[in-house]
Amino acid sequence: MNKKLAAALSGGAVLVLVLSGCSDDEGNKVEDWAKTFCDQAKPQIQKRADAHQIIISTAADSKPADIQAADSKAFQDIADADRALAKAVEAAGAPPVENGQKVQQDAIKELNATAVAYVGLKKEVDALDPTNQQKFADGLQDVADGLTKIEKMDQAALAKLEEGELGQAMAKQPGCQKPTASVPPKTSGSASPQAGSDSESGSDADSDADSGSTKPTKKASAKPTKKSSE
């Protein structure tokens, strides 16, 4: 039942601030900025990774109420992490690069906007009726569609920070490296058929989430079937 939402997350909503390649000629100011930001960002990036894993791991859960609770908490956690990331960008100051002040302001604005959007998704999930399986599945599809749109905001939120020598400096910092979710994934084989679980989606989503890819590989555009096994 939760497979569309898991698929949307597996596309890369996990915010990963790591680039390939480094340069040896960054100035000390750029390196200092990157360290200041990444040290503060590390726990928030981890928090987001854990939240995504919770949703994906719950994709095969047999109880709609459990899916609702997991998704609601995860969306709130991501929203809180985004707000904290915005504060980290603000606290670090304008990065010492061309148009640094605008880069900083845009990142803060977009991170806060993404946080508001995730709170909106939380409210949508909270409003679903877990006692009506078909309506819950349909409502979850709407949430997944909304998540796909928010993913684009997520990817753009810190894109400018990842460019040029600033991005290269950030890539060297442990705090901005790809996180590994600390929440152990559940096995999809334990799902109950009457709950509308999908064992295939659970394993695929886990694999994509672990890769930390920031490029969407799946879309939540498929319409749910009208069967209780969806």
N, CA, C and O of each residue as an XYZ file, in Angstrom:
920
protein
N       0.820     -1.208      0.000
C       0.000      0.000      0.000
C       0.851      1.254      0.000
O       0.505      2.261     -0.619
N       1.953      1.179      0.694
C       2.825      2.351      0.817
C       3.912      2.370     -0.258
O       4.842      3.173     -0.178
N       3.806      1.493     -1.266
C       4.905      1.337     -2.221
C       5.106      2.588     -3.068
O       6.242      2.895     -3.428
N       4.031      3.328     -3.404
C       4.197      4.518     -4.227
C       4.969      5.577     -3.461
O       5.805      6.280     -4.027
N       4.684      5.687     -2.169
C       5.390      6.661     -1.339
C       6.854      6.263     -1.188
O       7.742      7.113     -1.238
N       7.100      4.977     -1.003
C       8.476      4.508     -0.882
C       9.241      4.728     -2.178
O      10.422      5.078     -2.163
N       8.556      4.520     -3.301
C       9.205      4.719     -4.593
C       9.569      6.183     -4.790
O      10.628      6.500     -5.332
N       8.690      7.068     -4.351
C       8.979      8.498     -4.479
C      10.202      8.872     -3.654
O      11.047      9.653     -4.091
N      10.285      8.307     -2.463
C      11.436      8.591     -1.610
C      12.710      7.983     -2.168
O      13.784      8.575     -2.056
N      12.601      6.814     -2.761
C      13.797      6.127     -3.233
C      14.465      6.882     -4.359
O      15.629      6.634     -4.674
N      13.729      7.810     -4.975
C      14.288      8.568     -6.074
C      15.365      9.533     -5.663
O      16.117      9.996     -6.521
N      15.479      9.858     -4.402
C      16.596     10.718     -3.997
C      16.223     11.870     -3.111
O      16.899     12.898     -3.131
N      15.141     11.737     -2.311
C      14.807     12.838     -1.426
C      15.823     13.019     -0.314
O      15.873     14.072      0.321
N      16.630     12.000     -0.078
C      17.695     12.152      0.916
C      18.670     13.219      0.422
O      19.240     13.102     -0.663
N      18.848     14.236      1.217
C      19.732     15.323      0.822
C      21.176     14.917      1.042
O      21.602     14.719      2.180
N      21.915     14.794     -0.018
C      23.312     14.375      0.056
C      24.181     15.483     -0.500
O      24.047     15.863     -1.663
N      25.065     15.997      0.323
C      25.901     17.118     -0.076
C      27.323     16.651     -0.349
O      28.268     17.106      0.296
N      27.468     15.759     -1.286
C      28.804     15.266     -1.580
C      28.992     15.231     -3.091
O      28.114     14.763     -3.815
N      30.103     15.709     -3.557
C      30.422     15.749     -4.969
C      31.631     14.868     -5.259
O      32.432     14.579     -4.369
N      31.750     14.454     -6.485
C      32.939     13.698     -6.865
C      34.029     14.659     -7.265
O      33.776     15.667     -7.926
N      35.211     14.350     -6.872
C      36.341     15.189     -7.250
C      36.609     16.275     -6.241
O      35.681     16.792     -5.619
N      37.847     16.623     -6.074
C      38.242     17.681     -5.150
C      39.334     18.524     -5.803
O      39.946     18.125     -6.794
N      39.553     19.666     -5.236
C      40.604     20.537     -5.739
C      41.531     20.871     -4.582
O      41.090     20.974     -3.438
N      42.802     21.038     -4.874
C      43.784     21.308     -3.824
C      44.066     22.794     -3.633
O      44.881     23.171     -2.792
N      43.386     23.648     -4.421
C      43.750     25.056     -4.367
C      42.659     25.949     -3.793
O      42.666     27.156     -4.033
N      41.715     25.377     -3.034
C      40.698     26.229     -2.407
C      41.366     27.110     -1.354
O      42.325     26.709     -0.694
N      40.836     28.310     -1.219
C      41.349     29.205     -0.194
C      40.912     28.751      1.182
O      39.948     28.000      1.325
N      41.627     29.213      2.192
C      41.298     28.842      3.568
C      39.893     29.287      3.961
O      39.219     28.619      4.745
N      39.457     30.415      3.411
C      38.133     30.922      3.778
C      37.034     29.996      3.293
O      36.048     29.770      3.994
N      37.201     29.471      2.114
C      36.208     28.547      1.582
C      36.190     27.259      2.400
O      35.126     26.735      2.730
N      37.380     26.758      2.721
C      37.484     25.549      3.527
C      36.868     25.760      4.909
O      36.174     24.887      5.431
N      37.127     26.918      5.489
C      36.594     27.219      6.814
C      35.070     27.282      6.786
O      34.401     26.790      7.694
N      34.536     27.892      5.737
C      33.069     27.987      5.627
C      32.477     26.587      5.505
O      31.497     26.259      6.174
N      33.070     25.775      4.657
C      32.563     24.423      4.445
C      32.572     23.624      5.747
O      31.615     22.910      6.047
N      33.643     23.745      6.511
C      33.728     23.011      7.771
C      32.676     23.502      8.759
O      32.029     22.701      9.433
N      32.506     24.828      8.844
C      31.513     25.398      9.761
C      30.119     24.884      9.440
O      29.378     24.471     10.332
N      29.769     24.912      8.158
C      28.440     24.465      7.763
C      28.277     22.959      7.929
O      27.298     22.503      8.520
N      29.214     22.195      7.421
C      29.070     20.738      7.426
C      29.058     20.152      8.832
O      28.376     19.158      9.084
N      29.802     20.755      9.743
C      29.787     20.278     11.134
C      28.387     20.403     11.725
O      27.945     19.537     12.480
N      27.694     21.482     11.380
C      26.332     21.689     11.879
C      25.312     20.865     11.088
O      24.283     20.450     11.622
N      25.612     20.638      9.825
C      24.660     19.941      8.959
C      24.626     18.432      9.189
O      23.604     17.793      8.936
N      25.715     17.863      9.660
C      25.826     16.408      9.764
C      24.650     15.742     10.477
O      24.067     14.811      9.921
N      24.273     16.180     11.694
C      23.164     15.480     12.363
C      21.832     15.647     11.634
O      20.961     14.782     11.731
N      21.670     16.741     10.913
C      20.419     16.969     10.194
C      20.337     16.090      8.943
O      19.271     15.568      8.616
N      21.454     15.932      8.256
C      21.489     15.048      7.094
C      21.227     13.612      7.540
O      20.535     12.862      6.851
N      21.778     13.229      8.689
C      21.529     11.894      9.236
C      20.059     11.719      9.610
O      19.470     10.663      9.382
N      19.486     12.755     10.178
C      18.077     12.700     10.590
C      17.178     12.489      9.381
O      16.214     11.725      9.442
N      17.490     13.157      8.299
C      16.710     12.995      7.081
C      16.846     11.576      6.531
O      15.856     10.964      6.131
N      18.068     11.057      6.512
C      18.295      9.701      6.005
C      17.504      8.678      6.825
O      16.912      7.753      6.269
N      17.500      8.848      8.130
C      16.760      7.929      9.001
C      15.251      8.017      8.734
O      14.553      7.002      8.723
N      14.761      9.237      8.522
C      13.333      9.424      8.268
C      12.916      8.753      6.968
O      11.863      8.117      6.905
N      13.729      8.889      5.943
C      13.416      8.243      4.670
C      13.415      6.730      4.812
O      12.560      6.049      4.245
N      14.373      6.201      5.571
C      14.452      4.764      5.745
C      13.235      4.230      6.504
O      12.768      3.125      6.229
N      12.735      4.995      7.436
C      11.544      4.583      8.189
C      10.366      4.406      7.246
O       9.640      3.415      7.330
N      10.176      5.373      6.344
C       9.070      5.286      5.393
C       9.246      4.081      4.481
O       8.303      3.320      4.266
N      10.439      3.905      3.949
C      10.690      2.801      3.038
C      10.535      1.455      3.744
O       9.995      0.507      3.174
N      11.009      1.376      4.975
C      10.926      0.129      5.726
C       9.497     -0.218      6.107
O       9.179     -1.383      6.342
N       8.648      0.773      6.168
C       7.257      0.549      6.541
C       6.398      0.288      5.312
O       5.192      0.076      5.437
N       7.001      0.299      4.123
C       6.248      0.136      2.888
C       5.496     -1.185      2.828
O       4.439     -1.273      2.203
N       6.035     -2.209      3.472
C       5.396     -3.519      3.419
C       4.613     -3.829      4.689
O       4.211     -4.973      4.899
N       4.396     -2.850      5.521
C       3.706     -3.093      6.784
C       2.237     -3.422      6.526
O       1.617     -2.867      5.618
N       1.704     -4.305      7.311
C       0.340     -4.773      7.080
C      -0.731     -3.872      7.674
O      -1.916     -4.059      7.398
N      -0.336     -2.906      8.478
C      -1.332     -2.074      9.154
C      -1.284     -0.631      8.657
O      -0.265      0.041      8.816
N      -2.375     -0.147      8.056
C      -2.413      1.243      7.596
C      -2.097      2.238      8.709
O      -1.475      3.271      8.464
N      -2.525      1.929      9.929
C      -2.260      2.840     11.045
C      -0.760      2.973     11.305
O      -0.274      4.042     11.672
N      -0.036      1.873     11.109
C       1.419      1.924     11.288
C       2.079      2.746     10.199
O       3.007      3.513     10.453
N       1.584      2.573      8.977
C       2.100      3.359      7.860
C       1.851      4.848      8.120
O       2.730      5.683      7.910
N       0.644      5.159      8.578
C       0.286      6.548      8.855
C       1.202      7.152      9.912
O       1.693      8.269      9.751
N       1.430      6.418     10.983
C       2.266      6.925     12.068
C       3.710      7.120     11.613
O       4.343      8.123     11.944
N       4.222      6.161     10.855
C       5.609      6.239     10.384
C       5.799      7.409      9.429
O       6.753      8.176      9.556
N       4.884      7.539      8.471
C       4.997      8.617      7.491
C       4.864      9.982      8.153
O       5.591     10.919      7.823
N       3.929     10.081      9.085
C       3.711     11.355      9.769
C       4.959     11.797     10.524
O       5.380     12.950     10.433
N       5.537     10.869     11.266
C       6.747     11.203     12.033
C       7.910     11.537     11.107
O       8.674     12.468     11.362
N       8.035     10.765     10.028
C       9.138     10.990      9.102
C       9.043     12.366      8.456
O      10.045     13.073      8.354
N       7.856     12.749      8.024
C       7.698     14.063      7.398
C       8.015     15.182      8.382
O       8.619     16.189      8.011
N       7.610     15.006      9.627
C       7.919     16.023     10.636
C       9.423     16.090     10.877
O       9.985     17.177     11.008
N      10.069     14.939     10.936
C      11.520     14.911     11.147
C      12.263     15.599     10.001
O      13.219     16.341     10.229
N      11.819     15.348      8.776
C      12.471     15.973      7.629
C      12.265     17.482      7.663
O      13.188     18.245      7.376
N      11.064     17.908      8.011
C      10.784     19.341      8.099
C      11.683     19.999      9.149
O      12.247     21.068      8.916
N      11.807     19.347     10.306
C      12.666     19.883     11.376
C      14.128     19.944     10.920
O      14.843     20.899     11.223
N      14.558     18.914     10.191
C      15.940     18.885      9.713
C      16.190     19.994      8.697
O      17.247     20.624      8.711
N      15.236     20.230      7.830
C      15.404     21.287      6.830
C      15.489     22.664      7.485
O      16.282     23.512      7.077
N      14.668     22.869      8.496
C      14.734     24.157      9.210
C      16.102     24.318      9.885
O      16.690     25.399      9.877
N      16.587     23.233     10.462
C      17.895     23.282     11.114
C      19.012     23.510     10.096
O      19.987     24.203     10.389
N      18.877     22.935      8.910
C      19.866     23.159      7.857
C      19.859     24.622      7.410
O      20.905     25.206      7.127
N      18.667     25.193      7.353
C      18.565     26.610      6.991
C      19.286     27.472      8.021
O      19.967     28.436      7.670
N      19.131     27.119      9.296
C      19.812     27.858     10.360
C      21.322     27.654     10.275
O      22.093     28.563     10.584
N      21.741     26.470      9.859
C      23.170     26.198      9.722
C      23.776     27.052      8.615
O      24.885     27.567      8.758
N      23.053     27.201      7.520
C      23.520     28.057      6.430
C      23.593     29.508      6.899
O      24.531     30.237      6.577
N      22.581     29.907      7.667
C      22.565     31.285      8.176
C      23.717     31.518      9.150
O      24.388     32.549      9.093
N      23.942     30.554     10.043
C      24.991     30.705     11.048
C      26.391     30.717     10.426
O      27.303     31.360     10.945
N      26.546     30.012      9.329
C      27.853     29.951      8.672
C      28.203     31.262      7.978
O      29.367     31.537      7.687
N      27.178     32.061      7.719
C      27.418     33.330      7.038
C      27.448     33.164      5.536
O      27.354     32.048      5.023
N      27.579     34.264      4.836
C      27.636     34.195      3.377
C      28.918     33.490      2.951
O      29.999     33.875      3.397
N      28.830     32.476      2.107
C      30.043     31.768      1.668
C      30.954     32.703      0.881
O      30.469     33.555      0.137
N      32.261     32.556      1.034
C      33.225     33.440      0.379
C      33.426     33.094     -1.094
O      34.530     32.768     -1.530
N      32.339     33.174     -1.840
C      32.390     32.917     -3.277
C      31.623     34.027     -3.984
O      31.008     34.870     -3.330
N      31.654     34.034     -5.292
C      30.939     35.050     -6.052
C      29.441     34.970     -5.755
O      28.849     33.891     -5.760
N      28.840     36.138     -5.494
C      27.420     36.211     -5.141
C      27.101     35.356     -3.910
O      26.024     34.768     -3.810
N      28.045     35.300     -2.989
C      27.890     34.458     -1.813
C      26.667     34.784     -0.973
O      26.012     33.881     -0.452
N      26.355     36.067     -0.838
C      25.201     36.446     -0.022
C      23.900     35.953     -0.641
O      23.006     35.491      0.067
N      23.797     36.054     -1.963
C      22.589     35.575     -2.642
C      22.491     34.057     -2.554
O      21.405     33.512     -2.360
N      23.623     33.375     -2.697
C      23.637     31.922     -2.574
C      23.115     31.514     -1.191
O      22.315     30.587     -1.063
N      23.581     32.219     -0.170
C      23.156     31.927      1.199
C      21.660     32.187      1.375
O      20.940     31.343      1.908
N      21.196     33.346      0.930
C      19.791     33.710      1.104
C      18.858     32.759      0.352
O      17.801     32.383      0.857
N      19.263     32.378     -0.857
C      18.427     31.452     -1.630
C      18.332     30.086     -0.950
O      17.265     29.474     -0.907
N      19.457     29.620     -0.423
C      19.450     28.318      0.252
C      18.557     28.345      1.483
O      17.793     27.409      1.718
N      18.650     29.408      2.267
C      17.816     29.535      3.468
C      16.337     29.565      3.097
O      15.517     28.886      3.714
N      16.013     30.351      2.094
C      14.620     30.479      1.658
C      14.061     29.151      1.169
O      12.943     28.776      1.522
N      14.836     28.443      0.359
C      14.349     27.197     -0.214
C      14.262     26.077      0.817
O      13.353     25.250      0.755
N      15.184     26.041      1.750
C      15.124     25.024      2.799
C      13.905     25.232      3.692
O      13.224     24.273      4.055
N      13.635     26.467      4.040
C      12.462     26.761      4.864
C      11.164     26.459      4.112
O      10.196     25.981      4.703
N      11.150     26.739      2.808
C       9.963     26.444      2.007
C       9.732     24.936      1.916
O       8.593     24.471      1.955
N      10.813     24.183      1.796
C      10.703     22.729      1.758
C      10.184     22.191      3.082
O       9.387     21.253      3.108
N      10.637     22.785      4.180
C      10.163     22.367      5.502
C       8.656     22.569      5.626
O       7.947     21.707      6.144
N       8.177     23.701      5.152
C       6.730     23.987      5.194
C       5.969     22.957      4.353
O       4.897     22.496      4.744
N       6.531     22.605      3.203
C       5.875     21.633      2.323
C       5.783     20.258      2.988
O       4.774     19.566      2.847
N       6.834     19.863      3.713
C       6.792     18.570      4.399
C       5.782     18.572      5.547
O       5.144     17.556      5.820
N       5.643     19.703      6.208
C       4.619     19.807      7.246
C       3.233     19.636      6.618
O       2.341     19.028      7.210
N       3.069     20.184      5.409
C       1.804     20.016      4.701
C       1.522     18.555      4.399
O       0.384     18.100      4.521
N       2.556     17.818      4.005
C       2.378     16.390      3.752
C       2.020     15.645      5.034
O       1.203     14.724      5.020
N       2.635     16.049      6.137
C       2.322     15.421      7.423
C       0.836     15.590      7.752
O       0.179     14.659      8.218
N       0.329     16.784      7.503
C      -1.085     17.048      7.790
C      -1.987     16.195      6.896
O      -3.032     15.715      7.336
N      -1.576     16.010      5.642
C      -2.361     15.173      4.738
C      -2.401     13.734      5.232
O      -3.449     13.088      5.219
N      -1.251     13.245      5.666
C      -1.190     11.866      6.169
C      -2.022     11.727      7.437
O      -2.749     10.747      7.602
N      -1.918     12.696      8.323
C      -2.663     12.643      9.585
C      -4.178     12.636      9.351
O      -4.936     12.098     10.159
N      -4.609     13.238      8.242
C      -6.042     13.347      7.960
C      -6.619     12.079      7.318
O      -7.837     11.959      7.184
N      -5.772     11.148      6.926
C      -6.263      9.921      6.297
C      -6.951      9.014      7.314
O      -6.640      9.036      8.505
N      -7.889      8.221      6.815
C      -8.622      7.291      7.678
C      -8.046      5.885      7.505
O      -8.323      5.227      6.502
N      -7.256      5.421      8.461
C      -6.634      4.093      8.333
C      -7.622      2.943      8.460
O      -7.261      1.797      8.194
N      -8.869      3.222      8.862
C      -9.855      2.155      9.000
C     -10.531      1.830      7.663
O     -11.178      0.792      7.528
N     -10.383      2.707      6.693
C     -10.936      2.473      5.361
C      -9.760      2.240      4.414
O      -9.116      3.188      3.963
N      -9.493      0.988      4.123
C      -8.265      0.633      3.416
C      -8.179      1.267      2.030
O      -7.126      1.775      1.647
N      -9.295      1.240      1.264
C      -9.239      1.773     -0.094
C      -9.042      3.287     -0.101
O      -8.236      3.810     -0.871
N      -9.781      3.987      0.756
C      -9.625      5.437      0.827
C      -8.229      5.805      1.330
O      -7.642      6.798      0.902
N      -7.719      4.997      2.233
C      -6.373      5.256      2.745
C      -5.346      5.098      1.623
O      -4.432      5.912      1.492
N      -5.502      4.049      0.817
C      -4.576      3.814     -0.290
C      -4.654      4.946     -1.311
O      -3.630      5.401     -1.821
N      -5.871      5.397     -1.606
C      -6.034      6.502     -2.552
C      -5.411      7.786     -2.003
O      -4.754      8.537     -2.725
N      -5.636      8.017     -0.708
C      -5.069      9.215     -0.091
C      -3.556      9.165     -0.053
O      -2.887     10.186     -0.214
N      -3.022      7.982      0.159
C      -1.571      7.828      0.198
C      -0.964      8.094     -1.178
O       0.158      8.588     -1.287
N      -1.716      7.762     -2.225
C      -1.246      8.059     -3.579
C      -1.114      9.572     -3.778
O      -0.153     10.044     -4.385
N      -2.089     10.323     -3.259
C      -2.023     11.781     -3.360
C      -0.803     12.320     -2.618
O      -0.133     13.245     -3.077
N      -0.535     11.724     -1.467
C       0.636     12.140     -0.698
C       1.912     11.858     -1.488
O       2.827     12.681     -1.517
N       1.965     10.698     -2.124
C       3.136     10.334     -2.924
C       3.333     11.301     -4.086
O       4.463     11.668     -4.409
N       2.236     11.710     -4.711
C       2.321     12.687     -5.797
C       2.887     14.011     -5.284
O       3.705     14.653     -5.943
N       2.432     14.403     -4.096
C       2.942     15.639     -3.505
C       4.409     15.522     -3.153
O       5.165     16.484     -3.284
N       4.815     14.335     -2.703
C       6.211     14.109     -2.348
C       7.122     14.230     -3.567
O       8.237     14.741     -3.470
N       6.637     13.757     -4.714
C       7.423     13.860     -5.937
C       7.738     15.315     -6.268
O       8.844     15.635     -6.703
N       6.764     16.188     -6.059
C       6.974     17.614     -6.327
C       7.957     18.218     -5.327
O       8.815     19.022     -5.693
N       7.824     17.823     -4.069
C       8.705     18.371     -3.042
C      10.147     17.921     -3.261
O      11.086     18.639     -2.917
N      10.320     16.724     -3.839
C      11.666     16.250     -4.125
C      12.444     17.258     -4.972
O      13.638     17.474     -4.765
N      11.744     17.866     -5.929
C      12.407     18.833     -6.805
C      12.879     20.042     -5.994
O      13.953     20.588     -6.244
N      12.066     20.450     -5.027
C      12.464     21.549     -4.153
C      13.677     21.148     -3.327
O      14.599     21.938     -3.126
N      13.660     19.897     -2.849
C      14.769     19.381     -2.048
C      16.080     19.428     -2.826
O      17.114     19.840     -2.301
N      16.021     19.006     -4.069
C      17.227     18.948     -4.874
C      17.787     20.330     -5.169
O      18.998     20.500     -5.311
N      16.897     21.321     -5.263
C      17.328     22.684     -5.602
C      17.769     23.485     -4.385
O      18.465     24.491     -4.518
N      17.364     23.039     -3.198
C      17.566     23.839     -1.995
C      19.016     24.245     -1.761
O      19.294     25.386     -1.392
N      19.931     23.320     -1.972
C      21.341     23.618     -1.725
C      22.206     23.406     -2.966
O      23.421     23.234     -2.873
N      21.554     23.421     -4.124
C      22.291     23.161     -5.362
C      23.424     24.152     -5.586
O      24.509     23.766     -6.020
N      23.181     25.416     -5.294
C      24.204     26.432     -5.531
C      25.415     26.233     -4.623
O      26.544     26.555     -4.995
N      25.167     25.703     -3.438
C      26.279     25.466     -2.530
C      27.177     24.340     -3.037
O      28.349     24.253     -2.668
N      26.617     23.489     -3.879
C      27.363     22.329     -4.362
C      28.188     22.637     -5.604
O      28.847     21.749     -6.146
N      28.157     23.888     -6.059
C      28.866     24.241     -7.276
C      30.292     24.727     -6.997
O      30.585     25.251     -5.922
N      31.150     24.544     -7.963
C      32.487     25.117     -7.928
C      33.330     24.731     -6.733
O      33.192     23.639     -6.181
N      34.209     25.644     -6.338
C      35.160     25.355     -5.271
C      34.475     25.194     -3.921
O      34.988     24.493     -3.048
N      33.323     25.835     -3.739
C      32.600     25.671     -2.484
C      32.101     24.234     -2.349
O      32.234     23.617     -1.292
N      31.534     23.718     -3.414
C      31.069     22.335     -3.397
C      32.213     21.353     -3.215
O      32.068     20.345     -2.524
N      33.335     21.642     -3.825
C      34.499     20.766     -3.680
C      35.011     20.769     -2.246
O      35.438     19.741     -1.720
N      34.962     21.941     -1.626
C      35.403     22.030     -0.232
C      34.448     21.267      0.685
O      34.874     20.609      1.634
N      33.157     21.367      0.389
C      32.166     20.654      1.189
C      32.315     19.151      1.038
O      32.087     18.397      1.984
N      32.701     18.716     -0.165
C      32.842     17.282     -0.413
C      33.936     16.660      0.439
O      33.930     15.452      0.673
N      34.872     17.471      0.903
C      35.965     16.971      1.746
C      35.551     16.806      3.207
O      36.214     16.105      3.972
N      34.460     17.451      3.583
C      34.067     17.469      4.987
C      33.256     16.232      5.366
O      32.301     15.888      4.670
N      33.621     15.561      6.454
C      32.866     14.380      6.893
C      31.386     14.671      7.121
O      30.534     13.821      6.861
N      31.085     15.867      7.604
C      29.696     16.196      7.904
C      28.793     16.266      6.696
O      27.573     16.165      6.826
N      29.372     16.439      5.519
C      28.579     16.541      4.303
C      28.678     15.296      3.431
O      28.293     15.320      2.262
N      29.191     14.215      3.995
C      29.284     12.977      3.248
C      27.944     12.245      3.268
O      27.084     12.515      4.106
N      27.790     11.326      2.341
C      26.557     10.540      2.248
C      26.331      9.762      3.530
O      27.213      9.017      3.958
N      25.170      9.916      4.154
C      24.902      9.201      5.403
C      24.401      7.783      5.163
O      23.906      7.457      4.084
N      24.537      6.959      6.172
C      23.959      5.625      6.164
C      22.859      5.607      7.204
O      23.099      5.899      8.376
N      21.657      5.268      6.782
C      20.530      5.285      7.707
C      20.810      4.386      8.899
O      21.246      3.246      8.736
N      20.557      4.900     10.100
C      20.796      4.127     11.311
C      19.594      3.280     11.687
O      19.641      2.512     12.648
N      18.499      3.423     10.914
C      17.301      2.635     11.174
C      17.378      1.362     10.348
O      17.419      1.442      9.121
N      17.400      0.196     10.972
C      17.519     -1.056     10.207
C      16.277     -1.285      9.359
O      15.160     -1.120      9.849
N      16.453     -1.667      8.080
C      15.302     -1.920      7.214
C      14.574     -3.189      7.622
O      15.184     -4.144      8.102
N      13.257     -3.188      7.423
C      12.470     -4.377      7.705
C      12.453     -5.260      6.469
O      12.614     -4.773      5.350
N      12.258     -6.544      6.669
C      12.166     -7.453      5.533
C      10.758     -7.395      4.982
O       9.782     -7.470      5.729
N      10.658     -7.261      3.664
C       9.344     -7.121      3.053
C       8.547     -8.419      3.096
O       7.328     -8.401      2.926
N       9.217     -9.539      3.321
C       8.530    -10.818      3.317
C       7.575    -11.003      4.471
O       6.785    -11.947      4.463
N       7.619    -10.125      5.473
C       6.766    -10.282      6.630
C       5.415     -9.624      6.445
O       4.585     -9.646      7.354
N       5.183     -9.037      5.279
C       3.930     -8.311      5.052
C       2.754     -9.261      4.952
O       2.879    -10.404      4.513
N       1.612     -8.754      5.374
C       0.387     -9.531      5.275
C      -0.335     -9.158      3.991
O      -0.468     -7.966      3.711
N      -0.817    -10.127      3.182
C      -1.434     -9.815      1.900
C      -2.670     -8.957      2.026
O      -2.915     -8.117      1.159
N      -3.472     -9.136      3.088
C      -4.689     -8.348      3.191
C      -4.411     -6.892      3.500
O      -5.327     -6.070      3.473
N      -3.162     -6.556      3.795
C      -2.860     -5.165      4.102
C      -2.506     -4.392      2.855
O      -2.373     -3.170      2.909
N      -2.349     -5.068      1.732
C      -2.000     -4.352      0.529
C      -0.536     -4.007      0.469
O      -0.176     -2.928     -0.001
N       0.326     -4.902      0.936
C       1.748     -4.633      0.894
C       2.308     -5.081     -0.435
O       1.666     -5.823     -1.178
N       3.537     -4.613     -0.734
C       4.206     -4.989     -1.971
C       5.645     -5.315     -1.659
O       6.450     -4.417     -1.414
N       5.984     -6.610     -1.666
C       7.327     -7.016     -1.259
C       8.373     -6.542     -2.236
O       9.508     -6.281     -1.839
N       8.023     -6.421     -3.513
C       9.013     -6.001     -4.506
C       9.404     -4.558     -4.275
O      10.579     -4.203     -4.377
N       8.410     -3.711     -3.960
C       8.724     -2.295     -3.777
C       9.636     -2.078     -2.597
O      10.479     -1.182     -2.624
N       9.481     -2.899     -1.534
C      10.302     -2.695     -0.356
C      11.761     -2.923     -0.647
O      12.602     -2.118     -0.244
N      12.092     -4.013     -1.345
C      13.491     -4.311     -1.608
C      14.092     -3.320     -2.571
O      15.240     -2.917     -2.387
N      13.354     -2.902     -3.608
C      13.874     -1.940     -4.566
C      14.118     -0.609     -3.911
O      15.141      0.032     -4.150
N      13.176     -0.187     -3.081
C      13.321      1.115     -2.448
C      14.492      1.134     -1.500
O      15.230      2.117     -1.426
N      14.666      0.025     -0.759
C      15.793     -0.027      0.157
C      17.098      0.110     -0.597
O      18.010      0.812     -0.162
N      17.180     -0.568     -1.733
C      18.408     -0.523     -2.512
C      18.700      0.877     -2.992
O      19.843      1.330     -2.919
N      17.663      1.590     -3.496
C      17.861      2.939     -3.997
C      18.219      3.887     -2.882
O      19.057      4.773     -3.050
N      17.574      3.698     -1.726
C      17.841      4.610     -0.616
C      19.271      4.458     -0.130
O      19.935      5.447      0.182
N      19.741      3.233     -0.064
C      21.099      3.000      0.404
C      22.131      3.606     -0.524
O      23.226      3.966     -0.093
N      21.782      3.721     -1.818
C      22.749      4.254     -2.769
C      22.972      5.736     -2.587
O      23.999      6.266     -3.010
N      22.016      6.420     -1.958
C      22.166      7.841     -1.719
C      22.076      8.663     -2.990
O      22.519      9.811     -3.011
N      21.512      8.100     -4.051
C      21.435      8.814     -5.314
C      20.541     10.030     -5.186
O      19.515      9.984     -4.508
N      20.925     11.114     -5.834
C      20.096     12.309     -5.829
C      19.315     12.425     -7.114
O      18.643     13.432     -7.335
N      19.383     11.412     -7.978
C      18.648     11.451     -9.226
C      17.465     10.497     -9.139
O      17.638      9.327     -8.800
N      16.237     10.995     -9.450
C      15.053     10.139     -9.377
C      15.192      8.931    -10.284
O      15.597      9.053    -11.440
N      14.854      7.769     -9.757
C      14.895      6.553    -10.551
C      13.510      5.946    -10.697
O      13.274      5.110    -11.569
N      12.603      6.372     -9.841
C      11.234      5.877     -9.907
C      10.293      7.051     -9.738
O      10.667      8.088     -9.190
N       9.062      6.882    -10.213
C       8.066      7.930    -10.063
C       6.841      7.357     -9.385
O       6.527      6.177     -9.540
N       6.149      8.201     -8.632
C       4.944      7.762     -7.938
C       3.727      8.163     -8.741
O       2.773      8.709     -8.186
N       3.740      7.901    -10.039
C       2.654      8.348    -10.898
C       1.632      7.251    -11.174
O       0.532      7.543    -11.642
N       1.971      6.008    -10.896
C       1.060      4.912    -11.178
C      -0.147      4.977    -10.265
O      -0.023      5.263     -9.074
N      -1.303      4.715    -10.820
C      -2.517      4.755    -10.011
C      -2.671      3.447     -9.259
O      -2.393      2.383     -9.812
N      -3.112      3.503     -8.000
C      -3.287      2.272     -7.231
C      -4.471      1.480     -7.775
O      -5.457      2.059     -8.230
N      -4.370      0.184     -7.727
C      -5.491     -0.641     -8.160
C      -6.539     -0.680     -7.088
O      -6.284     -0.301     -5.945
N      -7.676     -1.119     -7.432
C      -8.804     -1.157     -6.484
C      -8.891     -2.503     -5.784
O      -9.984     -2.991     -5.498
N      -7.760     -3.089     -5.514
C      -7.739     -4.369     -4.802
C      -7.116     -4.194     -3.448
O      -6.236     -3.356     -3.249
N      -7.580     -4.995     -2.519
C      -7.020     -4.890     -1.163
C      -5.595     -5.347     -1.108
O      -4.898     -5.067     -0.133
N      -5.123     -6.060     -2.149
C      -3.741     -6.534     -2.149
C      -2.777     -5.488     -2.633
O      -1.575     -5.751     -2.651
N      -3.234     -4.301     -3.033
C      -2.330     -3.211     -3.494
C      -1.564     -2.633     -2.350
O      -0.764     -1.717     -2.543
